[in-house]
Amino acid sequence: MRRLIATVFLTCTLAACSSDLPQAPSSTLTATCTQHDLTDPRSVPECLLGRRTISQDDHDSAIALLTRARAMADSFRALGGTGAEFDNAARIDRALGLITSFQQRDLFTDSARFHRILDAVSVAMEVSSGSALVQGGVIRPATTPHLLWYSYPGLGAFFQPVTTAQTVANLVPKTTVTNDSMLAVGQALYDYAIWREADGLRFPVWEYEFTWTSGGITNDAPWTSGMAQGLVMSIFADCYQRTGNPIWKDRAYEVLNSFKVNWA
């Protein structure tokens, strides 16, 4: 089966963009960035800046976030013990580990996925600090309004597209959901999509950023779910039915494209 190729489409004029482009990577930087013993997550933004994957502003904000995350994890460790303090530090450590493991596997081919993993760090910090609303494992973080995450024991906190979609849709969209809520969730999901292209078709997907084994089959991160794709498509279709705005019909058909290609 053919492997889906993740792509990013960037359009800008040379005059508008040239001043924001980082310097080309040096051979030393390139060598460092491909090392499989890369351990400090703060080195990853340096790599991506050198490769022109992210902007200087993205780099600076990422370094600041990762530095705060490391300091928070260290502060929990300093409290000692093997209870909540240990769990809080471990949760942040796992999120920071995603940064380096994704870089080692060369999965940051665009800025979108990098920002998704930075969100995982932010959400881990919210949960560990007690500022996120958590109920039954479901997380409602301030980092991603209208998008739900889930705390998987031993794995960490991850964005959950199916859980998010099910706030407004089960097998079909819920008629009791207000237009404002349906549109808010639909827009948040669309904005959070990762775009792929295969067989001449371009389509959004909602990724799971952890490795998962079910029924003896292991899905390496990042993987996608047909259930998530179908639920989001039904939400977009319902947004079109409620508003008559053709943009939602177009978005539903974009998701439909993901069912027309072979999945690897």
N, C-alpha and C positions, 0 to 999 in steps of 0.2 A: 504494500500500500504506500502510496506516495506521502511523503512527509510535508506537512503544511509549513510554509515559509512565512515567518513573521516579518512584516515590512512596515516602514514608516514613510509617509509621503510628506515631504517638506517643500513648501513653495514660498519663495521670497525673492525679491530682487537683490542683485549683488550690492547695490548701494545701501539698501535697508539693512542687510544682514552682515556685511563684511566686518563692520566694526565690533560686532558681538562675538565673532568666531574666536575660539581659543587658538593658541599656537599649535602647530603640528607636533605630534609626539616625537620625542627623541628615541634613539635606539635603546638607551638605557631604560627609559620609561616603559617602552614596549616589552622589553625583556622582563622587567619587574611585574608587569601586569599579567603576564602569562604564566607566572610561577604558580605551581599548585600548592605551595606552602604559604601562600598569601594568608595572613592571619589577622591583620589589623583592618577592620572595616573602613577606617578613615582613609586608607590608601586607595580604596576603590573610586571615590569621587575624583581623586587625582588622575587615575587611569582614564576614567571616562571623559574628563576634561581634556586630557591630552589627545584622546581619540576623536574629539569634537562631538561626542555623544550628548553631552550636557553643556549648558552655558556656564559662565563664570558665576552668575547669581545662583544657579542650581547647585553648583559646587560649594559655594560659601554656605548656603542654607543647609546642605547635607552635612558638611563638616560640623556645623554648630549643633545639629540634631544628634549626630552620632557621638559627639563629645558629651552632650548632656546625658545621653542614654548610658554611656559607659560610666559616667560619674554616679548616676542613679543606681546602677547595678552594684557598683563598688560600695555605695553607702548602705545598701541592704546587706551586703556581705559583711561589712564592718560591724553590723549588729550581732553577728554570730547566730548560732542556733541552726536547727534543721527544719524549722517550721515554716511559717508564712514568709519570713525574711529570705530563706533559701529559695522558696518557690518564686518569689518576686524577682530575685536576682536571676534565677535560671530562665524565667520567662523573657526577660530582656536580652539575656545572653543568646537565647535561641534565635530571637529576631535579628540580632546583630550578626549571628552566624549565617543567616540567609544572605546577607550582603556579600560576604566572602565566597560562600558556596556557589551562588549564582554567577559571580564574576569568574570563578575558577572554571565553570562550565560554559563560559562565554555566552551567557543568556541575556546580558544587558546590551542587546544589539540596537536598542533605541531607548530614549529617555522615559517612555511611558512605563515600562516594566520596572525600571529603577525607582521611579516615584511610587509605584505600588508597594515595593519592598520597603521603602522609607516609611510608607504609611503603616506597615506592619510593625516597624520599630516604634512609631508614635503610639499606636494602639497598645502595644505591650507596655509602654510607659504609663499610659492612662490606666490600664488594668492594675498594674503593680502599685501605682500611687493611690488607687482607690477612687479616682475621679471619673471613671467610666461606669455607666449603669450596666451591671451584669446580672442576669437572671436565668437560671437553669442552663448556664453555659453560653447563652446568647449575649453578645456584647453590642451595646449601642454607643459607639464612641463619638466624641465631638469631632474627631479627625475626619470622619466621612459621614456627614449628615445623610440620613435616610438609607444608609447602607449598613447592614448588619454583619457582624463577625461572630465567630464561634471559638470557644476555648477548648482545644483538643488536648486531653491529658497526655503529657509526655511529648507533645508536638509544639504547642504554642497557640497563639491567637491568630486566626486567619479570616480573611474576607470570605463570606458565604453567600454566593449569588442565589442559590436556591432558597435559603432561609430568608434572604431579602425579598425575593419575588413573592414568597408565600405570605408576606404581610398584606399583600393586596390581591393575590391570586392563588388558587389551589389548582385544580385541573383546568378551571376557567377563571377569569377575573371575578372578584367578589363584587356583586351589585351593591352591597352595603357600603363600599368604600367611596368616600367623597371624591369629586373630580380633582380637587386640589391635592389630595393625598396620592391619587393614582398618577397624576402628572408629575408630582414631585419625585416619586419613586422611579417612574419611567425616565425622567431626565437625569437623575442621579446615576442610574444604571447605564444609560447611553454614554454619559460623560466618563464612566469608569471602564469602558470597554478597551480591550486590546485589539488592534486591527491586524488581520492576517490576509494573505492572498494565496489562492491556489486555483489551478485550472482556469485561469483568467477571471476568476471571481474574487471580489474584495468583500470582506465581511467582518463584523465585530464578534469577539468571543469574550467570555468572562472566566478568567482563569482561577484555578486552585493552585496555590503556591506551595503546596507540601506534597510529599510522596505518600501515596495511599495504596494499600493492598486490600483487595476484596475478591472473594471467590478464587483465590489463588493467582490472581492477576495483579501485577504491580504497575501502577501508573506513576512515572517519575514526574516531579514538578518541573514545569507547570503543565497541568492537564486541564481538560475541559469536559463538561458534562452535557450530554444531549438533553437531559432534563432541564438544566439551567437555560440552555439555548431556547428550548421550546417555551418555557414559562416566560422568559423575557419577550419573546416574539408575541405571545398572547397579550402581554401587558401593552406593548406598542400598538397592537391591533385595537385593543380596547380604548387606548388614548385617542386613536383616530376615530373610532365610533362615537366617542363622547364629544369630541371637539370639531370633527370634520376637517382638521388641519392636515393637509396631505403630507407634511413632514413625518408624521407618525406612520402613515402607510408606507412611505419610503423606507423608514427605519425597520419596519417589520419585514419588508422584502429583503433588506440587507442581511438581517439575521437568517432569513430563509436560505440565503446563499450558502450558509454554513452546512446545510443539510444536503447540498448538491455535490459535495466533494468527498474524496476518500480521506479518512482520518488515519494518521500514523500512530 
